[in-house]
Amino acid sequence: MESSKATAGHTPISASNQSETTYWIRGIVFTALFAALFIAFGYVSIPLGFTSVPITLQTFAIMLAGGLLGARYGFWSIAIVVLLTAAGLPLLHGSGGLSTIFGFTGGYIWMFPISALLIGLASDRLFARTKSLSRNQIILLFISLVLFSVVLAYIGGVPWLAYKANYSFQKAMVSGCYPFLFGDMVKAIAATFLIRTLRPLMPKLR
């Protein structure tokens, strides 16, 4: 009888451990998937003749990573790529090393993981009690994408570009902000509707 009780008593614990392991494996898989997406989107790069800052889809990938994976896994999916790039792997539009991390676009790169984290926190909060966002919640999601991805990127990127390239602040804005604003808004709109549609379908992550 005691043996049976002991076995029965251990069953829920084993099931709980198995469930926890499943969550972790799932989280690692999705982290790797969105890290790969972030890298791939970085190769979609359109250079502009008047600036060292190219048009890429990286900010779009960051919006999706934070919005779909949430704060923890969204952050790590981007942070891992940045760390590996700093270590020398050519993961950001084919370049890597400290020369990339501290290059002309370094300020933008530093903000990438923070953007994913903050977007994830906002998305987690919006989807905490519902799978179907109201109109106001959709607007809040869009605003969070703009603030935490677009605005934050320029807060880090433009001053660093001005310092690194010895530009005036106005010239840095012309080279590293103004040409990209329209595209950033389009990406934020697209990401808003993708997150709204796909987040409720995502498996549970811990």
C-alpha positions as YAML, in Angstrom:
chain: A
units: angstrom
residues:
- id: 1
  name: MET
  ca: [0.00, 0.00, 0.00]
- id: 2
  name: GLU
  ca: [2.80, 2.41, 0.93]
- id: 3
  name: SER
  ca: [4.55, 1.66, -2.37]
- id: 4
  name: SER
  ca: [1.37, 2.35, -4.31]
- id: 5
  name: LYS
  ca: [0.85, 5.62, -2.49]
- id: 6
  name: ALA
  ca: [4.43, 6.65, -3.13]
- id: 7
  name: THR
  ca: [4.08, 5.89, -6.83]
- id: 8
  name: ALA
  ca: [0.78, 7.72, -7.02]
- id: 9
  name: GLY
  ca: [2.29, 10.63, -5.15]
- id: 10
  name: HIS
  ca: [5.17, 10.91, -7.60]
- id: 11
  name: THR
  ca: [2.98, 10.86, -10.71]
- id: 12
  name: PRO
  ca: [1.81, 14.50, -10.56]
- id: 13
  name: ILE
  ca: [5.38, 15.68, -9.92]
- id: 14
  name: SER
  ca: [6.68, 13.76, -12.93]
- id: 15
  name: ALA
  ca: [3.89, 15.12, -15.09]
- id: 16
  name: SER
  ca: [4.65, 18.63, -13.87]
- id: 17
  name: ASN
  ca: [8.35, 18.23, -14.65]
- id: 18
  name: GLN
  ca: [7.54, 16.86, -18.07]
- id: 19
  name: SER
  ca: [5.22, 19.79, -18.75]
- id: 20
  name: GLU
  ca: [7.88, 22.27, -17.63]
- id: 21
  name: THR
  ca: [10.45, 20.61, -19.90]
- id: 22
  name: THR
  ca: [8.04, 20.83, -22.81]
- id: 23
  name: TYR
  ca: [7.59, 24.56, -22.21]
- id: 24
  name: TRP
  ca: [11.35, 25.13, -22.12]
- id: 25
  name: ILE
  ca: [12.00, 23.12, -25.28]
- id: 26
  name: ARG
  ca: [9.19, 24.95, -27.04]
- id: 27
  name: GLY
  ca: [10.62, 28.28, -25.90]
- id: 28
  name: ILE
  ca: [14.10, 27.40, -27.15]
- id: 29
  name: VAL
  ca: [12.73, 26.30, -30.53]
- id: 30
  name: PHE
  ca: [10.75, 29.51, -31.01]
- id: 31
  name: THR
  ca: [13.69, 31.61, -29.82]
- id: 32
  name: ALA
  ca: [15.91, 29.96, -32.44]
- id: 33
  name: LEU
  ca: [13.22, 30.33, -35.10]
- id: 34
  name: PHE
  ca: [12.81, 34.06, -34.56]
- id: 35
  name: ALA
  ca: [16.56, 34.56, -34.25]
- id: 36
  name: ALA
  ca: [16.87, 32.96, -37.69]
- id: 37
  name: LEU
  ca: [14.06, 35.18, -38.97]
- id: 38
  name: PHE
  ca: [15.84, 38.26, -37.62]
- id: 39
  name: ILE
  ca: [19.06, 37.22, -39.35]
- id: 40
  name: ALA
  ca: [17.28, 36.46, -42.63]
- id: 41
  name: PHE
  ca: [15.44, 39.78, -42.60]
- id: 42
  name: GLY
  ca: [18.77, 41.53, -42.09]
- id: 43
  name: TYR
  ca: [19.89, 40.28, -45.49]
- id: 44
  name: VAL
  ca: [16.97, 42.13, -47.08]
- id: 45
  name: SER
  ca: [19.06, 45.28, -47.19]
- id: 46
  name: ILE
  ca: [18.62, 48.24, -49.52]
- id: 47
  name: PRO
  ca: [21.58, 50.65, -49.36]
- id: 48
  name: LEU
  ca: [20.93, 54.35, -49.80]
- id: 49
  name: GLY
  ca: [23.59, 56.40, -51.53]
- id: 50
  name: PHE
  ca: [23.46, 59.35, -49.14]
- id: 51
  name: THR
  ca: [23.73, 57.43, -45.84]
- id: 52
  name: SER
  ca: [25.51, 54.46, -44.28]
- id: 53
  name: VAL
  ca: [22.20, 53.27, -42.78]
- id: 54
  name: PRO
  ca: [20.42, 50.80, -45.12]
- id: 55
  name: ILE
  ca: [16.74, 49.96, -45.33]
- id: 56
  name: THR
  ca: [16.18, 46.51, -43.77]
- id: 57
  name: LEU
  ca: [13.36, 44.38, -42.38]
- id: 58
  name: GLN
  ca: [15.13, 43.87, -39.06]
- id: 59
  name: THR
  ca: [12.79, 46.17, -37.15]
- id: 60
  name: PHE
  ca: [9.86, 44.20, -38.56]
- id: 61
  name: ALA
  ca: [11.39, 40.98, -37.22]
- id: 62
  name: ILE
  ca: [11.89, 42.62, -33.82]
- id: 63
  name: MET
  ca: [8.25, 43.69, -33.69]
- id: 64
  name: LEU
  ca: [7.13, 40.14, -34.48]
- id: 65
  name: ALA
  ca: [9.57, 38.55, -32.02]
- id: 66
  name: GLY
  ca: [8.43, 40.67, -29.09]
- id: 67
  name: GLY
  ca: [4.78, 40.69, -30.08]
- id: 68
  name: LEU
  ca: [4.44, 36.95, -30.68]
- id: 69
  name: LEU
  ca: [6.94, 35.42, -28.24]
- id: 70
  name: GLY
  ca: [6.49, 37.82, -25.36]
- id: 71
  name: ALA
  ca: [9.12, 39.57, -23.28]
- id: 72
  name: ARG
  ca: [11.45, 36.73, -22.29]
- id: 73
  name: TYR
  ca: [11.81, 34.80, -25.52]
- id: 74
  name: GLY
  ca: [11.39, 37.88, -27.70]
- id: 75
  name: PHE
  ca: [14.33, 39.48, -25.92]
- id: 76
  name: TRP
  ca: [16.58, 36.44, -26.16]
- id: 77
  name: SER
  ca: [15.78, 35.75, -29.82]
- id: 78
  name: ILE
  ca: [17.29, 39.15, -30.67]
- id: 79
  name: ALA
  ca: [19.92, 39.40, -27.92]
- id: 80
  name: ILE
  ca: [21.52, 36.09, -28.92]
- id: 81
  name: VAL
  ca: [22.04, 37.36, -32.47]
- id: 82
  name: VAL
  ca: [23.56, 40.62, -31.23]
- id: 83
  name: LEU
  ca: [25.89, 38.77, -28.84]
- id: 84
  name: LEU
  ca: [27.00, 36.29, -31.51]
- id: 85
  name: THR
  ca: [27.57, 39.18, -33.89]
- id: 86
  name: ALA
  ca: [29.74, 40.90, -31.29]
- id: 87
  name: ALA
  ca: [31.69, 37.63, -30.98]
- id: 88
  name: GLY
  ca: [32.50, 37.80, -34.69]
- id: 89
  name: LEU
  ca: [29.81, 35.86, -36.54]
- id: 90
  name: PRO
  ca: [28.58, 37.69, -39.67]
- id: 91
  name: LEU
  ca: [24.91, 37.63, -38.70]
- id: 92
  name: LEU
  ca: [23.80, 41.24, -39.24]
- id: 93
  name: HIS
  ca: [23.41, 41.76, -43.00]
- id: 94
  name: GLY
  ca: [26.59, 39.74, -43.56]
- id: 95
  name: SER
  ca: [28.87, 41.54, -41.11]
- id: 96
  name: GLY
  ca: [30.03, 40.82, -37.60]
- id: 97
  name: GLY
  ca: [32.51, 41.64, -34.88]
- id: 98
  name: LEU
  ca: [32.94, 44.67, -32.65]
- id: 99
  name: SER
  ca: [33.43, 46.83, -35.74]
- id: 100
  name: THR
  ca: [29.77, 46.13, -36.55]
- id: 101
  name: ILE
  ca: [28.48, 46.57, -33.01]
- id: 102
  name: PHE
  ca: [30.35, 49.87, -32.66]
- id: 103
  name: GLY
  ca: [30.04, 50.93, -36.30]
- id: 104
  name: PHE
  ca: [27.82, 53.62, -37.78]
- id: 105
  name: THR
  ca: [24.66, 51.61, -37.06]
- id: 106
  name: GLY
  ca: [25.79, 50.49, -33.60]
- id: 107
  name: GLY
  ca: [23.31, 52.67, -31.75]
- id: 108
  name: TYR
  ca: [20.41, 51.02, -33.55]
- id: 109
  name: ILE
  ca: [21.81, 47.54, -32.88]
- id: 110
  name: TRP
  ca: [22.12, 48.17, -29.13]
- id: 111
  name: MET
  ca: [18.44, 49.03, -28.97]
- id: 112
  name: PHE
  ca: [17.26, 45.89, -30.79]
- id: 113
  name: PRO
  ca: [17.03, 43.52, -27.77]
- id: 114
  name: ILE
  ca: [15.56, 46.26, -25.57]
- id: 115
  name: SER
  ca: [12.92, 46.94, -28.22]
- id: 116
  name: ALA
  ca: [11.94, 43.27, -28.34]
- id: 117
  name: LEU
  ca: [11.76, 43.14, -24.53]
- id: 118
  name: LEU
  ca: [9.51, 46.21, -24.22]
- id: 119
  name: ILE
  ca: [7.27, 45.15, -27.09]
- id: 120
  name: GLY
  ca: [6.99, 41.74, -25.45]
- id: 121
  name: LEU
  ca: [5.98, 43.27, -22.13]
- id: 122
  name: ALA
  ca: [3.31, 45.36, -23.85]
- id: 123
  name: SER
  ca: [2.03, 42.40, -25.85]
- id: 124
  name: ASP
  ca: [1.99, 40.13, -22.79]
- id: 125
  name: ARG
  ca: [-0.09, 42.69, -20.94]
- id: 126
  name: LEU
  ca: [-2.55, 43.20, -23.80]
- id: 127
  name: PHE
  ca: [-3.10, 39.47, -24.32]
- id: 128
  name: ALA
  ca: [-3.05, 38.54, -20.62]
- id: 129
  name: ARG
  ca: [-6.83, 38.28, -20.28]
- id: 130
  name: THR
  ca: [-8.08, 38.03, -23.84]
- id: 131
  name: LYS
  ca: [-7.24, 36.46, -27.17]
- id: 132
  name: SER
  ca: [-9.31, 38.93, -29.15]
- id: 133
  name: LEU
  ca: [-8.15, 42.53, -28.88]
- id: 134
  name: SER
  ca: [-10.62, 45.38, -28.90]
- id: 135
  name: ARG
  ca: [-10.17, 48.34, -31.23]
- id: 136
  name: ASN
  ca: [-8.56, 50.38, -28.45]
- id: 137
  name: GLN
  ca: [-6.20, 47.53, -27.60]
- id: 138
  name: ILE
  ca: [-5.19, 47.22, -31.26]
- id: 139
  name: ILE
  ca: [-4.38, 50.93, -31.27]
- id: 140
  name: LEU
  ca: [-2.34, 50.48, -28.08]
- id: 141
  name: LEU
  ca: [-0.47, 47.60, -29.69]
- id: 142
  name: PHE
  ca: [0.37, 49.77, -32.70]
- id: 143
  name: ILE
  ca: [1.51, 52.63, -30.46]
- id: 144
  name: SER
  ca: [3.73, 50.27, -28.46]
- id: 145
  name: LEU
  ca: [5.35, 49.01, -31.67]
- id: 146
  name: VAL
  ca: [6.06, 52.55, -32.82]
- id: 147
  name: LEU
  ca: [7.38, 53.71, -29.44]
- id: 148
  name: PHE
  ca: [9.43, 50.68, -28.49]
- id: 149
  name: SER
  ca: [10.77, 49.77, -31.92]
- id: 150
  name: VAL
  ca: [10.81, 52.85, -34.13]
- id: 151
  name: VAL
  ca: [11.28, 55.71, -31.65]
- id: 152
  name: LEU
  ca: [13.62, 53.77, -29.36]
- id: 153
  name: ALA
  ca: [15.80, 52.75, -32.31]
- id: 154
  name: TYR
  ca: [16.25, 56.37, -33.32]
- id: 155
  name: ILE
  ca: [16.91, 57.47, -29.75]
- id: 156
  name: GLY
  ca: [19.88, 55.10, -29.70]
- id: 157
  name: GLY
  ca: [20.83, 55.22, -33.36]
- id: 158
  name: VAL
  ca: [20.78, 58.87, -34.39]
- id: 159
  name: PRO
  ca: [23.05, 60.33, -31.65]
- id: 160
  name: TRP
  ca: [25.55, 57.50, -32.15]
- id: 161
  name: LEU
  ca: [25.52, 58.04, -35.93]
- id: 162
  name: ALA
  ca: [26.13, 61.77, -35.37]
- id: 163
  name: TYR
  ca: [29.06, 60.97, -33.07]
- id: 164
  name: LYS
  ca: [30.56, 58.23, -35.22]
- id: 165
  name: ALA
  ca: [30.24, 60.04, -38.55]
- id: 166
  name: ASN
  ca: [30.96, 63.48, -37.08]
- id: 167
  name: TYR
  ca: [27.58, 64.75, -38.28]
- id: 168
  name: SER
  ca: [25.49, 67.54, -36.88]
- id: 169
  name: PHE
  ca: [22.33, 66.27, -35.20]
- id: 170
  name: GLN
  ca: [20.23, 67.57, -38.10]
- id: 171
  name: LYS
  ca: [22.40, 65.78, -40.65]
- id: 172
  name: ALA
  ca: [22.20, 62.59, -38.60]
- id: 173
  name: MET
  ca: [18.40, 62.86, -38.63]
- id: 174
  name: VAL
  ca: [18.43, 63.34, -42.41]
- id: 175
  name: SER
  ca: [20.76, 60.36, -42.86]
- id: 176
  name: GLY
  ca: [19.49, 58.02, -40.16]
- id: 177
  name: CYS
  ca: [15.84, 58.82, -39.46]
- id: 178
  name: TYR
  ca: [13.72, 60.81, -41.89]
- id: 179
  name: PRO
  ca: [14.11, 58.51, -44.95]
- id: 180
  name: PHE
  ca: [12.93, 55.49, -42.97]
- id: 181
  name: LEU
  ca: [9.89, 56.83, -41.11]
- id: 182
  name: PHE
  ca: [7.28, 55.99, -43.73]
- id: 183
  name: GLY
  ca: [8.56, 52.42, -44.10]
- id: 184
  name: ASP
  ca: [8.67, 52.04, -40.32]
- id: 185
  name: MET
  ca: [5.02, 53.04, -40.06]
- id: 186
  name: VAL
  ca: [4.09, 50.49, -42.75]
- id: 187
  name: LYS
  ca: [6.01, 47.79, -40.87]
- id: 188
  name: ALA
  ca: [4.31, 48.73, -37.60]
- id: 189
  name: ILE
  ca: [0.86, 48.50, -39.21]
- id: 190
  name: ALA
  ca: [1.65, 45.12, -40.79]
- id: 191
  name: ALA
  ca: [3.13, 43.80, -37.53]
- id: 192
  name: THR
  ca: [0.10, 44.98, -35.56]
- id: 193
  name: PHE
  ca: [-2.29, 42.91, -37.64]
- id: 194
  name: LEU
  ca: [0.02, 39.88, -37.76]
- id: 195
  name: ILE
  ca: [0.44, 39.93, -33.98]
- id: 196
  name: ARG
  ca: [-3.28, 40.45, -33.45]
- id: 197
  name: THR
  ca: [-4.01, 37.43, -35.67]
- id: 198
  name: LEU
  ca: [-1.19, 35.05, -34.75]
- id: 199
  name: ARG
  ca: [-0.59, 35.67, -31.03]
- id: 200
  name: PRO
  ca: [-3.81, 33.86, -29.99]
- id: 201
  name: LEU
  ca: [-2.66, 30.86, -32.06]
- id: 202
  name: MET
  ca: [0.79, 30.65, -30.49]
- id: 203
  name: PRO
  ca: [1.44, 27.71, -28.14]
- id: 204
  name: LYS
  ca: [1.94, 28.57, -24.50]
- id: 205
  name: LEU
  ca: [5.50, 29.58, -23.61]
- id: 206
  name: ARG
  ca: [7.02, 30.00, -20.17]
...
